[in-house]
Amino acid sequence: MAPKSLMVIQYVHDMPAAVSFYRDGVGLELVSKSAGWSMFRCGDALVGLHGIYGSVTERPVPYAGLNLEVDDLDPAIERAVAHGARLVEVREPEPGIPVRLGVLIDPNGNGLELRQQMGA
């Protein structure tokens, strides 16, 4: 059976701060919110925030990360940083890679990439 939909899960230690960041700092549409699980819509995909607290045994899967396409990278980075992200680097397009990429760390320490397609 083929996969039917995409959901990316970010594990967070501070749910209220994470919800605020992904809603206000990234601009995702909040679908549901609770102390242990919150969910956002991103186009046809979903972004879930899974709370990590003392009794929770689940942990992030290594090498998984959130990469979101934006229309204009610089204001998207400014918005995310203003809401608590740390900018790690901006990667400019290279031959064969027509993408500008902002690499950030969200307020809970998760990696996050914002990308702008630059045309082929």
TILUM-697317 format. One record per atom (N, C-alpha, C): atom name; chain; residue in one letter; x, y, z negated; residue number from 1. Coordinates in nm, 4 decimals, m for minus. Layout:
% residues N
+-------+--------+---------+----------+----------+----------+-----+
! atomo ! cadena ! residuo !        x !        y !        z ! num !
+-------+--------+---------+----------+----------+----------+-----+
!    CA !      A !       a !        X !        Y !        Z ! NUM !
...
+-------+--------+---------+----------+----------+----------+-----+
//
This chain:
% residues 120
+-------+--------+---------+----------+----------+----------+-----+
! atomo ! cadena ! residuo !        x !        y !        z ! num !
+-------+--------+---------+----------+----------+----------+-----+
!     N !      A !       m !   0.0849 !  m0.1183 !   0.0000 !   1 !
!    CA !      A !       m !   0.0000 !   0.0000 !   0.0000 !   1 !
!     C !      A !       m !   0.0891 !   0.1242 !   0.0000 !   1 !
!     N !      A !       a !   0.0613 !   0.2193 !   0.0850 !   2 !
!    CA !      A !       a !   0.1393 !   0.3423 !   0.0968 !   2 !
!     C !      A !       a !   0.1008 !   0.4415 !  m0.0128 !   2 !
!     N !      A !       p !   0.1963 !   0.5240 !  m0.0566 !   3 !
!    CA !      A !       p !   0.1625 !   0.6292 !  m0.1533 !   3 !
!     C !      A !       p !   0.0573 !   0.7222 !  m0.0953 !   3 !
!     N !      A !       k !  m0.0276 !   0.7776 !  m0.1834 !   4 !
!    CA !      A !       k !  m0.1383 !   0.8605 !  m0.1388 !   4 !
!     C !      A !       k !  m0.1223 !   1.0083 !  m0.1721 !   4 !
!     N !      A !       s !  m0.0448 !   1.0389 !  m0.2747 !   5 !
!    CA !      A !       s !  m0.0300 !   1.1788 !  m0.3121 !   5 !
!     C !      A !       s !   0.1031 !   1.1980 !  m0.3848 !   5 !
!     N !      A !       l !   0.1444 !   1.3216 !  m0.3962 !   6 !
!    CA !      A !       l !   0.2704 !   1.3544 !  m0.4599 !   6 !
!     C !      A !       l !   0.2451 !   1.4273 !  m0.5909 !   6 !
!     N !      A !       m !   0.3107 !   1.3801 !  m0.6956 !   7 !
!    CA !      A !       m !   0.3137 !   1.4507 !  m0.8225 !   7 !
!     C !      A !       m !   0.4574 !   1.4498 !  m0.8716 !   7 !
!     N !      A !       v !   0.5053 !   1.5667 !  m0.9111 !   8 !
!    CA !      A !       v !   0.6368 !   1.5808 !  m0.9707 !   8 !
!     C !      A !       v !   0.6144 !   1.6079 !  m1.1184 !   8 !
!     N !      A !       i !   0.6910 !   1.5399 !  m1.2034 !   9 !
!    CA !      A !       i !   0.6755 !   1.5580 !  m1.3476 !   9 !
!     C !      A !       i !   0.8013 !   1.6216 !  m1.4046 !   9 !
!     N !      A !       q !   0.7825 !   1.7302 !  m1.4792 !  10 !
!    CA !      A !       q !   0.8896 !   1.7943 !  m1.5534 !  10 !
!     C !      A !       q !   0.8651 !   1.7634 !  m1.7014 !  10 !
!     N !      A !       y !   0.9690 !   1.7197 !  m1.7716 !  11 !
!    CA !      A !       y !   0.9587 !   1.6909 !  m1.9143 !  11 !
!     C !      A !       y !   1.0002 !   1.8147 !  m1.9923 !  11 !
!     N !      A !       v !   0.9179 !   1.8543 !  m2.0892 !  12 !
!    CA !      A !       v !   0.9391 !   1.9812 !  m2.1584 !  12 !
!     C !      A !       v !   0.9306 !   1.9632 !  m2.3098 !  12 !
!     N !      A !       h !   1.0060 !   2.0475 !  m2.3802 !  13 !
!    CA !      A !       h !   1.0045 !   2.0466 !  m2.5269 !  13 !
!     C !      A !       h !   0.9112 !   2.1531 !  m2.5829 !  13 !
!     N !      A !       d !   0.8812 !   2.2542 !  m2.5036 !  14 !
!    CA !      A !       d !   0.7980 !   2.3663 !  m2.5478 !  14 !
!     C !      A !       d !   0.6882 !   2.3878 !  m2.4429 !  14 !
!     N !      A !       m !   0.5739 !   2.3247 !  m2.4637 !  15 !
!    CA !      A !       m !   0.4663 !   2.3294 !  m2.3638 !  15 !
!     C !      A !       m !   0.4155 !   2.4710 !  m2.3378 !  15 !
!     N !      A !       p !   0.3870 !   2.5524 !  m2.4418 !  16 !
!    CA !      A !       p !   0.3373 !   2.6869 !  m2.4109 !  16 !
!     C !      A !       p !   0.4350 !   2.7682 !  m2.3259 !  16 !
!     N !      A !       a !   0.5632 !   2.7599 !  m2.3567 !  17 !
!    CA !      A !       a !   0.6626 !   2.8337 !  m2.2776 !  17 !
!     C !      A !       a !   0.6709 !   2.7780 !  m2.1362 !  17 !
!     N !      A !       a !   0.6618 !   2.6468 !  m2.1216 !  18 !
!    CA !      A !       a !   0.6692 !   2.5847 !  m1.9890 !  18 !
!     C !      A !       a !   0.5481 !   2.6226 !  m1.9044 !  18 !
!     N !      A !       v !   0.4296 !   2.6206 !  m1.9639 !  19 !
!    CA !      A !       v !   0.3085 !   2.6592 !  m1.8908 !  19 !
!     C !      A !       v !   0.3201 !   2.8045 !  m1.8453 !  19 !
!     N !      A !       s !   0.3637 !   2.8913 !  m1.9342 !  20 !
!    CA !      A !       s !   0.3800 !   3.0323 !  m1.8996 !  20 !
!     C !      A !       s !   0.4807 !   3.0487 !  m1.7860 !  20 !
!     N !      A !       f !   0.5926 !   2.9757 !  m1.7934 !  21 !
!    CA !      A !       f !   0.6952 !   2.9874 !  m1.6904 !  21 !
!     C !      A !       f !   0.6436 !   2.9427 !  m1.5545 !  21 !
!     N !      A !       y !   0.5846 !   2.8233 !  m1.5472 !  22 !
!    CA !      A !       y !   0.5407 !   2.7719 !  m1.4175 !  22 !
!     C !      A !       y !   0.4182 !   2.8456 !  m1.3627 !  22 !
!     N !      A !       r !   0.3355 !   2.9024 !  m1.4500 !  23 !
!    CA !      A !       r !   0.2201 !   2.9815 !  m1.4056 !  23 !
!     C !      A !       r !   0.2650 !   3.1227 !  m1.3664 !  23 !
!     N !      A !       d !   0.3331 !   3.1922 !  m1.4577 !  24 !
!    CA !      A !       d !   0.3654 !   3.3330 !  m1.4377 !  24 !
!     C !      A !       d !   0.4994 !   3.3546 !  m1.3675 !  24 !
!     N !      A !       g !   0.5969 !   3.2688 !  m1.3968 !  25 !
!    CA !      A !       g !   0.7308 !   3.2861 !  m1.3405 !  25 !
!     C !      A !       g !   0.7482 !   3.2246 !  m1.2037 !  25 !
!     N !      A !       v !   0.6727 !   3.1190 !  m1.1752 !  26 !
!    CA !      A !       v !   0.6836 !   3.0517 !  m1.0459 !  26 !
!     C !      A !       v !   0.5601 !   3.0770 !  m0.9606 !  26 !
!     N !      A !       g !   0.4450 !   3.0955 !  m1.0239 !  27 !
!    CA !      A !       g !   0.3231 !   3.1265 !  m0.9505 !  27 !
!     C !      A !       g !   0.2384 !   3.0071 !  m0.9139 !  27 !
!     N !      A !       l !   0.2566 !   2.8937 !  m0.9847 !  28 !
!    CA !      A !       l !   0.1744 !   2.7769 !  m0.9568 !  28 !
!     C !      A !       l !   0.0359 !   2.7934 !  m1.0191 !  28 !
!     N !      A !       e !  m0.0636 !   2.7293 !  m0.9579 !  29 !
!    CA !      A !       e !  m0.2021 !   2.7357 !  m1.0046 !  29 !
!     C !      A !       e !  m0.2244 !   2.6332 !  m1.1153 !  29 !
!     N !      A !       l !  m0.2599 !   2.6786 !  m1.2361 !  30 !
!    CA !      A !       l !  m0.2844 !   2.5909 !  m1.3496 !  30 !
!     C !      A !       l !  m0.4154 !   2.5156 !  m1.3295 !  30 !
!     N !      A !       v !  m0.4098 !   2.3827 !  m1.3413 !  31 !
!    CA !      A !       v !  m0.5268 !   2.2968 !  m1.3255 !  31 !
!     C !      A !       v !  m0.5797 !   2.2539 !  m1.4616 !  31 !
!     N !      A !       s !  m0.4875 !   2.2145 !  m1.5510 !  32 !
!    CA !      A !       s !  m0.5281 !   2.1725 !  m1.6852 !  32 !
!     C !      A !       s !  m0.4118 !   2.1951 !  m1.7807 !  32 !
!     N !      A !       k !  m0.4469 !   2.2074 !  m1.9106 !  33 !
!    CA !      A !       k !  m0.3449 !   2.2388 !  m2.0099 !  33 !
!     C !      A !       k !  m0.3795 !   2.1717 !  m2.1414 !  33 !
!     N !      A !       s !  m0.2784 !   2.1075 !  m2.2020 !  34 !
!    CA !      A !       s !  m0.2912 !   2.0560 !  m2.3381 !  34 !
!     C !      A !       s !  m0.1523 !   2.0531 !  m2.3998 !  34 !
!     N !      A !       a !  m0.1432 !   2.0168 !  m2.5257 !  35 !
!    CA !      A !       a !  m0.0141 !   2.0141 !  m2.5941 !  35 !
!     C !      A !       a !   0.0800 !   1.9091 !  m2.5362 !  35 !
!     N !      A !       g !   0.0253 !   1.7993 !  m2.4838 !  36 !
!    CA !      A !       g !   0.1094 !   1.6913 !  m2.4349 !  36 !
!     C !      A !       g !   0.1191 !   1.6804 !  m2.2849 !  36 !
!     N !      A !       w !   0.0243 !   1.7403 !  m2.2115 !  37 !
!    CA !      A !       w !   0.0225 !   1.7268 !  m2.0659 !  37 !
!     C !      A !       w !  m0.0466 !   1.8469 !  m2.0031 !  37 !
!     N !      A !       s !   0.0204 !   1.9098 !  m1.9094 !  38 !
!    CA !      A !       s !  m0.0401 !   2.0192 !  m1.8334 !  38 !
!     C !      A !       s !  m0.0124 !   1.9924 !  m1.6859 !  38 !
!     N !      A !       m !  m0.0995 !   2.0460 !  m1.6000 !  39 !
!    CA !      A !       m !  m0.0865 !   2.0158 !  m1.4585 !  39 !
!     C !      A !       m !  m0.1129 !   2.1405 !  m1.3748 !  39 !
!     N !      A !       f !  m0.0352 !   2.1521 !  m1.2657 !  40 !
!    CA !      A !       f !  m0.0463 !   2.2632 !  m1.1727 !  40 !
!     C !      A !       f !  m0.0655 !   2.2104 !  m1.0315 !  40 !
!     N !      A !       r !  m0.1314 !   2.2900 !  m0.9486 !  41 !
!    CA !      A !       r !  m0.1457 !   2.2587 !  m0.8073 !  41 !
!     C !      A !       r !  m0.0370 !   2.3356 !  m0.7320 !  41 !
!     N !      A !       c !   0.0229 !   2.2678 !  m0.6340 !  42 !
!    CA !      A !       c !   0.1229 !   2.3284 !  m0.5467 !  42 !
!     C !      A !       c !   0.0954 !   2.2764 !  m0.4064 !  42 !
!     N !      A !       g !   0.0148 !   2.3487 !  m0.3304 !  43 !
!    CA !      A !       g !  m0.0274 !   2.2981 !  m0.1998 !  43 !
!     C !      A !       g !  m0.1054 !   2.1698 !  m0.2193 !  43 !
!     N !      A !       d !  m0.0644 !   2.0649 !  m0.1499 !  44 !
!    CA !      A !       d !  m0.1302 !   1.9348 !  m0.1633 !  44 !
!     C !      A !       d !  m0.0702 !   1.8489 !  m0.2738 !  44 !
!     N !      A !       a !   0.0293 !   1.9000 !  m0.3434 !  45 !
!    CA !      A !       a !   0.0969 !   1.8234 !  m0.4489 !  45 !
!     C !      A !       a !   0.0564 !   1.8748 !  m0.5869 !  45 !
!     N !      A !       l !   0.0933 !   1.7990 !  m0.6878 !  46 !
!    CA !      A !       l !   0.0697 !   1.8374 !  m0.8272 !  46 !
!     C !      A !       l !   0.2029 !   1.8404 !  m0.9005 !  46 !
!     N !      A !       v !   0.2134 !   1.9325 !  m0.9952 !  47 !
!    CA !      A !       v !   0.3288 !   1.9389 !  m1.0846 !  47 !
!     C !      A !       v !   0.2758 !   1.9166 !  m1.2252 !  47 !
!     N !      A !       g !   0.3216 !   1.8097 !  m1.2881 !  48 !
!    CA !      A !       g !   0.2805 !   1.7785 !  m1.4241 !  48 !
!     C !      A !       g !   0.3885 !   1.8161 !  m1.5228 !  48 !
!     N !      A !       l !   0.3479 !   1.8709 !  m1.6355 !  49 !
!    CA !      A !       l !   0.4402 !   1.8982 !  m1.7460 !  49 !
!     C !      A !       l !   0.4089 !   1.7980 !  m1.8565 !  49 !
!     N !      A !       h !   0.5056 !   1.7171 !  m1.8903 !  50 !
!    CA !      A !       h !   0.4895 !   1.6114 !  m1.9899 !  50 !
!     C !      A !       h !   0.5662 !   1.6530 !  m2.1153 !  50 !
!     N !      A !       g !   0.4955 !   1.6706 !  m2.2256 !  51 !
!    CA !      A !       g !   0.5599 !   1.7119 !  m2.3494 !  51 !
!     C !      A !       g !   0.6491 !   1.6021 !  m2.4054 !  51 !
!     N !      A !       i !   0.7686 !   1.6390 !  m2.4496 !  52 !
!    CA !      A !       i !   0.8598 !   1.5464 !  m2.5177 !  52 !
!     C !      A !       i !   0.8657 !   1.5916 !  m2.6630 !  52 !
!     N !      A !       y !   0.8121 !   1.5090 !  m2.7492 !  53 !
!    CA !      A !       y !   0.8126 !   1.5374 !  m2.8912 !  53 !
!     C !      A !       y !   0.8661 !   1.4149 !  m2.9632 !  53 !
!     N !      A !       g !   0.8809 !   1.4204 !  m3.0919 !  54 !
!    CA !      A !       g !   0.9417 !   1.3128 !  m3.1687 !  54 !
!     C !      A !       g !   0.8884 !   1.1739 !  m3.1403 !  54 !
!     N !      A !       s !   0.7592 !   1.1595 !  m3.1211 !  55 !
!    CA !      A !       s !   0.7004 !   1.0271 !  m3.1022 !  55 !
!     C !      A !       s !   0.6947 !   0.9831 !  m2.9565 !  55 !
!     N !      A !       v !   0.7333 !   1.0690 !  m2.8636 !  56 !
!    CA !      A !       v !   0.7266 !   1.0366 !  m2.7215 !  56 !
!     C !      A !       v !   0.8531 !   0.9628 !  m2.6803 !  56 !
!     N !      A !       t !   0.8365 !   0.8463 !  m2.6194 !  57 !
!    CA !      A !       t !   0.9533 !   0.7667 !  m2.5800 !  57 !
!     C !      A !       t !   0.9946 !   0.7892 !  m2.4351 !  57 !
!     N !      A !       e !   0.9070 !   0.8454 !  m2.3523 !  58 !
!    CA !      A !       e !   0.9426 !   0.8692 !  m2.2122 !  58 !
!     C !      A !       e !   1.0481 !   0.9776 !  m2.2026 !  58 !
!     N !      A !       r !   1.1319 !   0.9668 !  m2.1017 !  59 !
!    CA !      A !       r !   1.2359 !   1.0654 !  m2.0758 !  59 !
!     C !      A !       r !   1.2436 !   1.0900 !  m1.9250 !  59 !
!     N !      A !       p !   1.3059 !   1.2016 !  m1.8844 !  60 !
!    CA !      A !       p !   1.3170 !   1.2308 !  m1.7421 !  60 !
!     C !      A !       p !   1.3913 !   1.1210 !  m1.6671 !  60 !
!     N !      A !       v !   1.3526 !   1.1031 !  m1.5423 !  61 !
!    CA !      A !       v !   1.4213 !   1.0112 !  m1.4540 !  61 !
!     C !      A !       v !   1.5437 !   1.0843 !  m1.3984 !  61 !
!     N !      A !       p !   1.6623 !   1.0245 !  m1.4042 !  62 !
!    CA !      A !       p !   1.7816 !   1.0933 !  m1.3528 !  62 !
!     C !      A !       p !   1.7674 !   1.1266 !  m1.2042 !  62 !
!     N !      A !       y !   1.8183 !   1.2407 !  m1.1673 !  63 !
!    CA !      A !       y !   1.8280 !   1.2855 !  m1.0291 !  63 !
!     C !      A !       y !   1.6962 !   1.3251 !  m0.9661 !  63 !
!     N !      A !       a !   1.5891 !   1.3296 !  m1.0389 !  64 !
!    CA !      A !       a !   1.4640 !   1.3815 !  m0.9858 !  64 !
!     C !      A !       a !   1.4592 !   1.5299 !  m1.0178 !  64 !
!     N !      A !       g !   1.4033 !   1.6094 !  m0.9290 !  65 !
!    CA !      A !       g !   1.3954 !   1.7518 !  m0.9547 !  65 !
!     C !      A !       g !   1.2838 !   1.8157 !  m0.8757 !  65 !
!     N !      A !       l !   1.2529 !   1.9376 !  m0.9098 !  66 !
!    CA !      A !       l !   1.1458 !   2.0122 !  m0.8469 !  66 !
!     C !      A !       l !   1.2059 !   2.1079 !  m0.7446 !  66 !
!     N !      A !       n !   1.1573 !   2.1033 !  m0.6212 !  67 !
!    CA !      A !       n !   1.2037 !   2.1897 !  m0.5136 !  67 !
!     C !      A !       n !   1.0787 !   2.2477 !  m0.4482 !  67 !
!     N !      A !       l !   1.0645 !   2.3797 !  m0.4547 !  68 !
!    CA !      A !       l !   0.9450 !   2.4462 !  m0.4047 !  68 !
!     C !      A !       l !   0.9806 !   2.5432 !  m0.2933 !  68 !
!     N !      A !       e !   0.9027 !   2.5410 !  m0.1843 !  69 !
!    CA !      A !       e !   0.9235 !   2.6351 !  m0.0746 !  69 !
!     C !      A !       e !   0.8532 !   2.7662 !  m0.1052 !  69 !
!     N !      A !       v !   0.9236 !   2.8774 !  m0.0800 !  70 !
!    CA !      A !       v !   0.8688 !   3.0115 !  m0.0986 !  70 !
!     C !      A !       v !   0.8861 !   3.0903 !   0.0320 !  70 !
!     N !      A !       d !   0.8069 !   3.1962 !   0.0490 !  71 !
!    CA !      A !       d !   0.8174 !   3.2783 !   0.1690 !  71 !
!     C !      A !       d !   0.9393 !   3.3700 !   0.1649 !  71 !
!     N !      A !       d !   0.9735 !   3.4218 !   0.0471 !  72 !
!    CA !      A !       d !   1.0842 !   3.5174 !   0.0325 !  72 !
!     C !      A !       d !   1.1606 !   3.4811 !  m0.0941 !  72 !
!     N !      A !       l !   1.2826 !   3.4318 !  m0.0774 !  73 !
!    CA !      A !       l !   1.3581 !   3.3753 !  m0.1897 !  73 !
!     C !      A !       l !   1.3933 !   3.4777 !  m0.2971 !  73 !
!     N !      A !       d !   1.4421 !   3.5944 !  m0.2581 !  74 !
!    CA !      A !       d !   1.4926 !   3.6890 !  m0.3582 !  74 !
!     C !      A !       d !   1.3867 !   3.7318 !  m0.4602 !  74 !
!     N !      A !       p !   1.2670 !   3.7744 !  m0.4188 !  75 !
!    CA !      A !       p !   1.1674 !   3.8083 !  m0.5211 !  75 !
!     C !      A !       p !   1.1209 !   3.6870 !  m0.6017 !  75 !
!     N !      A !       a !   1.1209 !   3.5684 !  m0.5394 !  76 !
!    CA !      A !       a !   1.0817 !   3.4481 !  m0.6137 !  76 !
!     C !      A !       a !   1.1823 !   3.4181 !  m0.7235 !  76 !
!     N !      A !       i !   1.3106 !   3.4353 !  m0.6932 !  77 !
!    CA !      A !       i !   1.4145 !   3.4158 !  m0.7952 !  77 !
!     C !      A !       i !   1.4008 !   3.5210 !  m0.9045 !  77 !
!     N !      A !       e !   1.3821 !   3.6470 !  m0.8658 !  78 !
!    CA !      A !       e !   1.3672 !   3.7550 !  m0.9644 !  78 !
!     C !      A !       e !   1.2512 !   3.7261 !  m1.0589 !  78 !
!     N !      A !       r !   1.1405 !   3.6806 !  m1.0048 !  79 !
!    CA !      A !       r !   1.0224 !   3.6500 !  m1.0864 !  79 !
!     C !      A !       r !   1.0522 !   3.5370 !  m1.1847 !  79 !
!     N !      A !       a !   1.1156 !   3.4300 !  m1.1353 !  80 !
!    CA !      A !       a !   1.1472 !   3.3162 !  m1.2222 !  80 !
!     C !      A !       a !   1.2440 !   3.3574 !  m1.3332 !  80 !
!     N !      A !       v !   1.3467 !   3.4346 !  m1.2991 !  81 !
!    CA !      A !       v !   1.4445 !   3.4793 !  m1.3990 !  81 !
!     C !      A !       v !   1.3782 !   3.5706 !  m1.5016 !  81 !
!     N !      A !       a !   1.2890 !   3.6570 !  m1.4569 !  82 !
!    CA !      A !       a !   1.2179 !   3.7461 !  m1.5494 !  82 !
!     C !      A !       a !   1.1326 !   3.6683 !  m1.6488 !  82 !
!     N !      A !       h !   1.0982 !   3.5436 !  m1.6147 !  83 !
!    CA !      A !       h !   1.0162 !   3.4610 !  m1.7029 !  83 !
!     C !      A !       h !   1.0973 !   3.3495 !  m1.7692 !  83 !
!     N !      A !       g !   1.2285 !   3.3663 !  m1.7775 !  84 !
!    CA !      A !       g !   1.3093 !   3.2767 !  m1.8596 !  84 !
!     C !      A !       g !   1.3992 !   3.1786 !  m1.7887 !  84 !
!     N !      A !       a !   1.3965 !   3.1733 !  m1.6546 !  85 !
!    CA !      A !       a !   1.4869 !   3.0813 !  m1.5838 !  85 !
!     C !      A !       a !   1.6279 !   3.1393 !  m1.5828 !  85 !
!     N !      A !       r !   1.7244 !   3.0505 !  m1.5662 !  86 !
!    CA !      A !       r !   1.8644 !   3.0923 !  m1.5502 !  86 !
!     C !      A !       r !   1.9056 !   3.0575 !  m1.4082 !  86 !
!     N !      A !       l !   1.9537 !   3.1567 !  m1.3345 !  87 !
!    CA !      A !       l !   1.9991 !   3.1346 !  m1.1977 !  87 !
!     C !      A !       l !   2.1374 !   3.0718 !  m1.2016 !  87 !
!     N !      A !       v !   2.1525 !   2.9573 !  m1.1365 !  88 !
!    CA !      A !       v !   2.2810 !   2.8886 !  m1.1288 !  88 !
!     C !      A !       v !   2.3566 !   2.9345 !  m1.0044 !  88 !
!     N !      A !       e !   2.2887 !   2.9318 !  m0.8899 !  89 !
!    CA !      A !       e !   2.3529 !   2.9760 !  m0.7669 !  89 !
!     C !      A !       e !   2.2481 !   2.9968 !  m0.6578 !  89 !
!     N !      A !       v !   2.2888 !   3.0722 !  m0.5567 !  90 !
!    CA !      A !       v !   2.2109 !   3.0871 !  m0.4341 !  90 !
!     C !      A !       v !   2.2971 !   3.0296 !  m0.3229 !  90 !
!     N !      A !       r !   2.2410 !   2.9356 !  m0.2485 !  91 !
!    CA !      A !       r !   2.3119 !   2.8760 !  m0.1352 !  91 !
!     C !      A !       r !   2.2554 !   2.9345 !  m0.0072 !  91 !
!     N !      A !       e !   2.3433 !   2.9860 !   0.0746 !  92 !
!    CA !      A !       e !   2.3031 !   3.0465 !   0.2008 !  92 !
!     C !      A !       e !   2.2965 !   2.9395 !   0.3099 !  92 !
!     N !      A !       p !   2.2229 !   2.9680 !   0.4187 !  93 !
!    CA !      A !       p !   2.2136 !   2.8719 !   0.5292 !  93 !
!     C !      A !       p !   2.3519 !   2.8386 !   0.5862 !  93 !
!     N !      A !       e !   2.3636 !   2.7173 !   0.6347 !  94 !
!    CA !      A !       e !   2.4856 !   2.6707 !   0.6995 !  94 !
!     C !      A !       e !   2.4458 !   2.6106 !   0.8330 !  94 !
!     N !      A !       p !   2.5417 !   2.5889 !   0.9219 !  95 !
!    CA !      A !       p !   2.5078 !   2.5226 !   1.0481 !  95 !
!     C !      A !       p !   2.4366 !   2.3898 !   1.0217 !  95 !
!     N !      A !       g !   2.3206 !   2.3739 !   1.0812 !  96 !
!    CA !      A !       g !   2.2427 !   2.2517 !   1.0631 !  96 !
!     C !      A !       g !   2.1570 !   2.2505 !   0.9379 !  96 !
!     N !      A !       i !   2.1700 !   2.3519 !   0.8513 !  97 !
!    CA !      A !       i !   2.0902 !   2.3600 !   0.7284 !  97 !
!     C !      A !       i !   2.0295 !   2.5003 !   0.7214 !  97 !
!     N !      A !       p !   1.9144 !   2.5217 !   0.7870 !  98 !
!    CA !      A !       p !   1.8545 !   2.6555 !   0.7955 !  98 !
!     C !      A !       p !   1.7695 !   2.6917 !   0.6736 !  98 !
!     N !      A !       v !   1.8285 !   2.6799 !   0.5561 !  99 !
!    CA !      A !       v !   1.7544 !   2.7025 !   0.4312 !  99 !
!     C !      A !       v !   1.8395 !   2.7870 !   0.3370 !  99 !
!     N !      A !       r !   1.7772 !   2.8877 !   0.2757 ! 100 !
!    CA !      A !       r !   1.8366 !   2.9564 !   0.1603 ! 100 !
!     C !      A !       r !   1.7810 !   2.8872 !   0.0379 ! 100 !
!     N !      A !       l !   1.8655 !   2.8606 !  m0.0581 ! 101 !
!    CA !      A !       l !   1.8246 !   2.7820 !  m0.1740 ! 101 !
!     C !      A !       l !   1.8686 !   2.8509 !  m0.3018 ! 101 !
!     N !      A !       g !   1.7744 !   2.8698 !  m0.3940 ! 102 !
!    CA !      A !       g !   1.8053 !   2.9191 !  m0.5274 ! 102 !
!     C !      A !       g !   1.8000 !   2.8034 !  m0.6249 ! 102 !
!     N !      A !       v !   1.9106 !   2.7797 !  m0.6940 ! 103 !
!    CA !      A !       v !   1.9182 !   2.6728 !  m0.7934 ! 103 !
!     C !      A !       v !   1.9039 !   2.7383 !  m0.9303 ! 103 !
!     N !      A !       l !   1.8030 !   2.6937 !  m1.0068 ! 104 !
!    CA !      A !       l !   1.7741 !   2.7536 !  m1.1368 ! 104 !
!     C !      A !       l !   1.7602 !   2.6454 !  m1.2430 ! 104 !
!     N !      A !       i !   1.7661 !   2.6874 !  m1.3672 ! 105 !
!    CA !      A !       i !   1.7355 !   2.6035 !  m1.4825 ! 105 !
!     C !      A !       i !   1.6152 !   2.6668 !  m1.5506 ! 105 !
!     N !      A !       d !   1.5086 !   2.5885 !  m1.5686 ! 106 !
!    CA !      A !       d !   1.3883 !   2.6448 !  m1.6319 ! 106 !
!     C !      A !       d !   1.4103 !   2.6594 !  m1.7826 ! 106 !
!     N !      A !       p !   1.3187 !   2.7249 !  m1.8547 ! 107 !
!    CA !      A !       p !   1.3379 !   2.7474 !  m1.9977 ! 107 !
!     C !      A !       p !   1.3504 !   2.6198 !  m2.0810 ! 107 !
!     N !      A !       n !   1.3132 !   2.5031 !  m2.0276 ! 108 !
!    CA !      A !       n !   1.3274 !   2.3768 !  m2.0997 ! 108 !
!     C !      A !       n !   1.4494 !   2.2974 !  m2.0552 ! 108 !
!     N !      A !       g !   1.5337 !   2.3557 !  m1.9696 ! 109 !
!    CA !      A !       g !   1.6561 !   2.2900 !  m1.9265 ! 109 !
!     C !      A !       g !   1.6420 !   2.2018 !  m1.8036 ! 109 !
!     N !      A !       n !   1.5250 !   2.2031 !  m1.7374 ! 110 !
!    CA !      A !       n !   1.5047 !   2.1249 !  m1.6158 ! 110 !
!     C !      A !       n !   1.5582 !   2.1994 !  m1.4946 ! 110 !
!     N !      A !       g !   1.6158 !   2.1247 !  m1.4013 ! 111 !
!    CA !      A !       g !   1.6584 !   2.1835 !  m1.2758 ! 111 !
!     C !      A !       g !   1.5384 !   2.2195 !  m1.1901 ! 111 !
!     N !      A !       l !   1.5516 !   2.3255 !  m1.1148 ! 112 !
!    CA !      A !       l !   1.4448 !   2.3756 !  m1.0293 ! 112 !
!     C !      A !       l !   1.5109 !   2.4419 !  m0.9097 ! 112 !
!     N !      A !       e !   1.4643 !   2.4094 !  m0.7890 ! 113 !
!    CA !      A !       e !   1.5157 !   2.4753 !  m0.6706 ! 113 !
!     C !      A !       e !   1.4016 !   2.5460 !  m0.5997 ! 113 !
!     N !      A !       l !   1.4272 !   2.6685 !  m0.5576 ! 114 !
!    CA !      A !       l !   1.3356 !   2.7440 !  m0.4736 ! 114 !
!     C !      A !       l !   1.4026 !   2.7556 !  m0.3379 ! 114 !
!     N !      A !       r !   1.3287 !   2.7254 !  m0.2297 ! 115 !
!    CA !      A !       r !   1.3891 !   2.7274 !  m0.0977 ! 115 !
!     C !      A !       r !   1.3077 !   2.8128 !  m0.0015 ! 115 !
!     N !      A !       q !   1.3803 !   2.8798 !   0.0876 ! 116 !
!    CA !      A !       q !   1.3197 !   2.9594 !   0.1935 ! 116 !
!     C !      A !       q !   1.3723 !   2.9081 !   0.3263 ! 116 !
!     N !      A !       q !   1.2803 !   2.8622 !   0.4123 ! 117 !
!    CA !      A !       q !   1.3172 !   2.8163 !   0.5465 ! 117 !
!     C !      A !       q !   1.3575 !   2.9393 !   0.6274 ! 117 !
!     N !      A !       m !   1.4692 !   2.9299 !   0.6975 ! 118 !
!    CA !      A !       m !   1.5213 !   3.0441 !   0.7728 ! 118 !
!     C !      A !       m !   1.5035 !   3.0277 !   0.9228 ! 118 !
!     N !      A !       g !   1.4428 !   2.9191 !   0.9682 ! 119 !
!    CA !      A !       g !   1.4278 !   2.8935 !   1.1109 ! 119 !
!     C !      A !       g !   1.5460 !   2.8132 !   1.1622 ! 119 !
!     N !      A !       a !   1.5245 !   2.7411 !   1.2668 ! 120 !
!    CA !      A !       a !   1.6302 !   2.6529 !   1.3188 ! 120 !
!     C !      A !       a !   1.7294 !   2.7271 !   1.4031 ! 120 !
+-------+--------+---------+----------+----------+----------+-----+
//
